[in-house]
């Protein structure tokens, strides 16, 4: 493969690749909850120009005292509008990110969403899927041009919603590998209905309530995600259906989980299974046994799709006792209630880090 050509072809058409960190002093630091820079790593707070005057924060790290070009990981984050900076907490997500940055021995690049942390633009509650995907593509392009990075040893690691962005970002790029945590290859409509059903079942809802609620949720999700109707339009034609929007988990006004309807509607039209079919690199799909946000079968589908094209190229690991947030529990009920668990990001990193090192060599 002509690596330089492959990278250039992806970056043509607006995906510019500025050197991350080249203008770091120009974008003010304003995240009061950040614990960065961390010990044992060198950190560069950079930026990318994402169109017009919009500047988005990038955070690049490498092992302290290192030199030369190193393998690199581009981390793609979650659905919510939480900062990607590593804070002072000790929860599972913080432990995972801290380990990725401090223990990988690689360059790690993160991008703050528009309107989050130091990034301009937003608010994040109005940021749609297509725009966020374009921002990630631009930031990933910048990683290939970074002076710390060996462009022939670049990985993408997507977690939670980032697991759905990951195969789209990988398309056409000469990556060494794509790793994901907490997400599968089914459509967003299927995922959302499964998420709602598992919440009802794990929450102890009666059978009749499950039947009634899922029928209502199926109708409102179909109207919003499949028919791509907005809530005002739905209310004007069917007030009972519009009222069911309040039954949707995470709904608040015209957002769900703090993101606009456009985000979810654009997520639904993505062809994630087809994207996984086109990934031309080793794949690692990780999932927690007690992660009720998605279905293990949807994660195993990633491995099935990739290995059908190239046998043995994908690994799938379902980690016993772990939930979506890298926390270990004794039962699915305790995981759903988030009761009595203990962070155990190490169980995940004990698989991810050796896999990265294996494919970087």
N, C-alpha and C positions, 0 to 999 in steps of 0.2 A: 504493500500500500504506500502511495505517495502521501506521507503524513502532512507535509506542509500544504499540499493542495487540498487535502481533506479538511484541514482546519480553516483554510482560507475560504473554501466554498461555503462553510457554515457561517462564517463571519460576514460574508458579502450580504448586502441588502439591509444594512442598518445595524448589524451586530459588530460594532466597533470593538477593538480590544485595547483599551488604554492600559498602561502599566498600573496595576493596583498599588496604591500608596503614593503615586506620583504627585498627587495634590492633597495629601492627607492633612496638611496644616490649614487648608482653606475651609474645610467643613468642620464646624465647631463640635467639640465633644460636649454632650449634654445628657448623658445617661447616668443618673445619680446612683442607680442600683448595680452598676458594673463593678466586678472584682478584677477586671482586666486593666493592664497587662498582668498575666499570671507568672508565677515563678517557673523557672526552667525553660521558658520559651521567649523568643524574640517576637514582638508584636508590632505590626504596622497597621495603623488606622488609615485606610485609603478611601477612595471614592471612585465611582463611575459616573459619567454624564449620561443620563438616561433619556435624553431628548429635551429640547428647550433648555430651560435653566435648572432642570431637576437633577439634583445630585444625591446619590445613594451611597450609604456607608458600606465599605468592605472592610473586613478584618482578616488579615493574613498573619499566620503564625508559623514559626519553624523552631526546631530545637535550638536552645541557647548555645552559642559558640559554633554553630554549624557554618559551613561554607560550601560553595559549589551548588550545583543544581540537584534538587532532591525530588523524589516522587511526591505527588500532591493529591489531596482529596478536596473536592468541592462538596460542601455540606448543604443540603436542601432541607429546609425546616418544615414545620407544622402548618396547620390551617389558621390558627389563631393569630392575633396581632401582637403577641408577646415578642420581646426583643430576643435576638439570637446571641446577644452578649452573655457571657458566663457571669452569673451573679454570685452572691455570697452564700446562697442556700446550699443544702445538702440533699436535695431531692434527686430522684432517679435521672431526670433529664439533665440536671446540672452535672451530676457525676459522669454521665455518658459523654457530654461535651468536653468536660475537663480531661477525661481520659483520652479522647480522640486527639485533643490538642497537645497534651503533655506526654502521652505514652506511645503515640504512633511513630514518632521519629520522622514524620513527614511534614511538608507544608500543608496547612489546612486553611481554606478560604471560606468565609461566610459572608452573606449579603443580608443587610437589614432591608425589610420591605419598606416601600414608600410610606412615609408617615410614622415609622417606628424607630425608636432609638434616636440615632443621630441623622437618619435619612430625612431628606426633605420630601415634600409632596404629601399625598394622602388627602383626607384621613384614610387609614387602612380599611375602615369600614366601607369605603367606596372603591377599593382596589379589586379589579376583576381578575379572573384566572388568566386570560390571554395576556394581559399587561404584565402580571407577575411572572408568567412564563418567559416573556420577552426579556424582562429584567434579569432573570436567572441565566438565560442564554448569553446575555451580554457579559455578565459577571464571570461565567464559566469561560467565555472567550478570553477575558482578561487574564485568567489564570494561566492559559497557555503562553501568554506573552510576558509573564512575571519573571524577573531576573533570578528568583530563587528556584524556579521550577524546571524540572526535566520534562519537557512537553511530551515525551514518549512514554511517560509513566504517570498518567493522570487518571484518577478515579472519581466517580460520583457516588455519594452516599446520601440517599434520601430517607427521611424518617417521618412517619405519620403521613400527612398530606404530601410531603416531599417524596414519598415512595411512588406517588402517581406522576409527579413531575419528572422523576428520574429517567424513565425510559424515553420520554419525549426529548429530554436534554441530550441523551446519549445518541440519538439518531444522527448518523452521518459523521460522528466524531471518532477519532482513533483513541479510544479509551482502553486502559488496562483492565478495567472492571467496573461493574455497577452493583452496589449493595443497597438493600432497602430494609427498613424496619417498620412493621406495623401496618402494612397495606398490601392489597392484592391487585388482581388484574381484571376484576369485574367492573361494570359500568357504575357510575355514581348513583344512578337510580336504584340499582340492585343493592349497592352498598348501604344506602340510606334506609331502605326498607328493612334490610337485615339488621342494621343497627337499632332501629326502632323496635323490632320484634324481640331482639335479645334483651333490650332494656325492660320491656314489659314482662318477659318471662323471668328474668333474673330478679326483677323487682317484686315478684310474687303476685302479679295481677291474676284475677280469676279468668277462667277460660272464656266466659262470655264477654268480659271486658277486652280480652286480647282480640277476639273475633271482631267486635265492634270497632275498636280503635284502629286495627290494621286496615279495615275497609275504608275508614275515613282517611287514614294516612295515605293509603294507596291512591285515593282520588286526588288529594291535594298535591302530593308529590308528582303525580302524572300531569296535573295541570301546570305546575310550576316548571318541572324539569323536562318533561317530554313535549308538552305543548308550548312551553316557554312563554306563558302568560304572566303578566304582572298582577299584583294583588288588587290594584284598583279595577283592572279589567275583570278579574274574577268576581269581585264584590258587586260590580254593576250588573252581572248576569246571574250570579248564584250566591246569595248572601250566606246560605248555610255552608256552602263549600268554603267561602272566604273565612268563615268563623273557625273552620277546622285548622287553619294555619296556626292558631294558638296551641294546638295539640302537638305540633312539630317540636321535637326536642331542640333546644337552643334558639328557638325563634324569639325575636324581639323587634317589634315594628316590622320593617321591611328587610331585616337581616336575619341570618342564621349563623350562630357561632361568631357573631361580629363581622360577618362578610356579607356583601350584597347578593341579591338574587342572581345578578349577572354572573358572579363568580361560580355559583352552583350550576347555573344553566350552561355556562361554557365548559365546566368540568364534565357535564353529562355528554357533550358532543365529542369529547376526546376519545380516541380509539386506543386505549391503553393496551389491550391484548395484542393488537396489531403492532404497536410500538415495541412491545417486548419481543415480538417475532423478528423485528429488524435489528435488535441489539447484537452487535458483532463483537462481543467481549464476554469474559467470564461474569457470571451473575451469582450473587449471594442474597437469598431472601430469608430474612429472620422474622420470627413472630412469637409472641408470648402465648402460652397455652390458655391463660386467663384474660387475654385481650379480647374484650367483647365488642370493641369498636369495629372489627371486621371478622371475617370467617376464615379459619385455617385453610379451608378448601380453595378460597380465592387466592391465598398466598401460594399454595401448592400448584395452582394453575400457572403461576409465573414459571416455576420449574418445568412443568409439563411442556409449555410453549417453547421455552428456550432449548430444552433438551430434545424436543422433536426435530429441531433444525440441526443442532449439533449435540449428539449424545454426550453426556457428562459435563457439559459446559456450565450448568446451573446446579447450585446446592440449595436445599431448603432445610431450615432448622426450625422446629417448633419447640421453644424452650419451656420445660415444665415449670408451672407455678408462677410464671412472670406475667404481668399485665402490660398494658399499652405504655405505661409510664415508667418502665424499668423497675417495678416494685414487685417483690415476691410475697405471695399470699398462700394461705393453707387451703383455700377453696375458692371456687368461682363466685360464691355468694359474698365472701369477704372482699374479693377483688372488686366486685360491683359496688359494694358499700364503701370501699376504700377504708376498711377497718382492720387494724392489726398487722398491716404489711410492713416490710422493711426494704429500703432501696437495695437493689442488686444489679446495678448496671454492669458490674464485672462479669456476670454470667454471659452477657451479650458481647462485651468487648473481648472476652476470652476466645470467642469465635471470630469476631470481625477483624481484630488486629492481626492475628496470624494469617488470615486469608489475604489481607492487604499486603503483608510482607511477602507471602508466597508468590503473588502475582506481580509484585513490583520487581522481583529479582529476574 
